[in-house]
Amino acid sequence: MALFAGTISGTSIDGVDVALLDIVANEKPQLLAAETFAYPEPLRSKLERTIIEPQCSFQQLGELDMAIGAFHADAINQLLNQTDIQRESVTAIGSHGQTIYHAPDALHPFSLQIGNPNLIAEKTGITTIADMRQRDMICGGQGAPMVPVFHQAMFGDKEIDRAIVNIGGIANITILPSAPQHPITGFDTGPGNTLLDSWIQRHHQKKYDAGGQWASQGQVNTALLDQLMTDSYFKRPIPKSTGREHFHLNWLQQHLDKLGTSLSPVDVQATLLVLTCNTIVQAITQHAEQAKEVIICGGGAHNAAMMSCLAALMPNRHVSDTTAFGINPDYVEAAAFAYLASLTTARLPGNIPTVTGASRPTILGGVYFSNQKQD
């Protein structure tokens, strides 16, 4: 048994997902325990402001980095206490942190995550591996998506082509061909839940549209949908990645203004749901034509309206979530960063160049050793 912990605070900014993974060579990883720890509202609000309006003082950034690191550390310690797993038995933590700016197309590409790993290593007493996107970017990659190597370990099949779709704030896809001579590919398809969450929060002060109930009450506006689909990101060749820097409420408002017609908020919500589904299906149709199974993870797996829409748009493919494969859809990404930590610990590459566009496979992350002696 080799235990690794993984943490991530995703683009939905709702809290920290923590997963404990048992990794044995040549076997599928086993998820032992996982939980989501919701951010307190003041911390969540600070994060959201920093991401939506990326201007703050160095002091504000430094303090937020420490606050997020402390929250991650406390979440890990709490899960270990709940499961009676001794911290000495955990080899390492893979900490994604919280992305506050992702700029793969900048003059000097970078991806900035906060959640200070020095603090996590010190408060947990466990070696912590963080900053896992930058090395791939230095090798010419997008620094995203980073989870396909875990998708392959968990969901790869020698008989069936599969597409794994993570619907978080941003949606991304991993294409897993059954034939080993065919490369694994993957990319961000566009908005997942981020616009849906922001829109319902504006109009109903709710964090998310539970089950897609509000969206289900509206009518899809085809003119708005067509307008949103004109965004150049959807036509860009792969590899590609995106984030809330691109898809946000101001982006939506600009398209609504171009439309020049007043729409009811519920119809906008219905249209945004179909936007997410259409861009996912477009990606699968263009890049995973042979995939017979589409497996959904992330918060979108709990959106009944979204799952029904995806199934209706892909009648010849079997659409399900990751539950049937022994892993809760909410914790696939946290488990993936635990898996990435195991690769870094073994000095093995964690990126897949055919996914990110990097020039070569490379070892990911910086290692922050604990003061605990490992057996």
C-alpha angles and dihedrals in degrees: 000000000000115000125205130175125214130194133185138170104199137201091280088068092209099129145297123304114208124191133182114209131192109212122192122174115261093007133097111265114255122221107222101177140346140175142171118233111201119224115243108251098251091054093044091050092051090051093049093050091049092052099042094042103027097200122108140132122268088249093054091048093048094049092047090050090055094043092052091046091052091049091051091049093049091048092052092047091049093052091048090051092049093052097040089234112151114234089226088067093058110090097198146335121239104209118190093179122193120310110225097170132012116188112168093157098050122118086256103026117221144157118210121206125174130204106105110245093200088062093046092051092047098046095044099035088226128120107256128208117198144153092058099163103058099069091057090050092050086056089055098266133129093246086232149124094025100169102072092093088061092043088056092050093048105032108019114124131188093215106037131054109224139188117208113203121194110197107193124131085310120029122229135180135213117198112208113189117200093221110081092214090064116083126243110242135183145159145163110282096196136263117007114172100333098094092039091052094046093047096051090044090055095049105029104017090238124137094225143355101260110224090346088279095147093046089051090060093058136075121241111246105217094196091057092043091052090048093051091047090060090076108122093229092073091057097045116114120245141290093065140138136186143175147184088301085077107026111051141122094278088055089052093047091052090056092045089053091051090052090058094204127108111238130189112252092239091056090051089053091051090050093049091054091053090046089059092047095044094051091048092049091045089054092049093046093050101039109019104039092147095051110118095178128051113193118195128206135166128055092311089071088072093052102097093190091052093047091049091049092051092049091049092050092049106041093159095054128070109241118198140137131251095263091093088058094056100260130101110239090232094063106043094101095046089049089049092058090050087054092048089052089055091053093049091048088054090046091243125140117260103190127081110218093205086060103042101026093240117157092238145354112279142181110259134222142006119280120227107190122216122228090240118106113236120220 
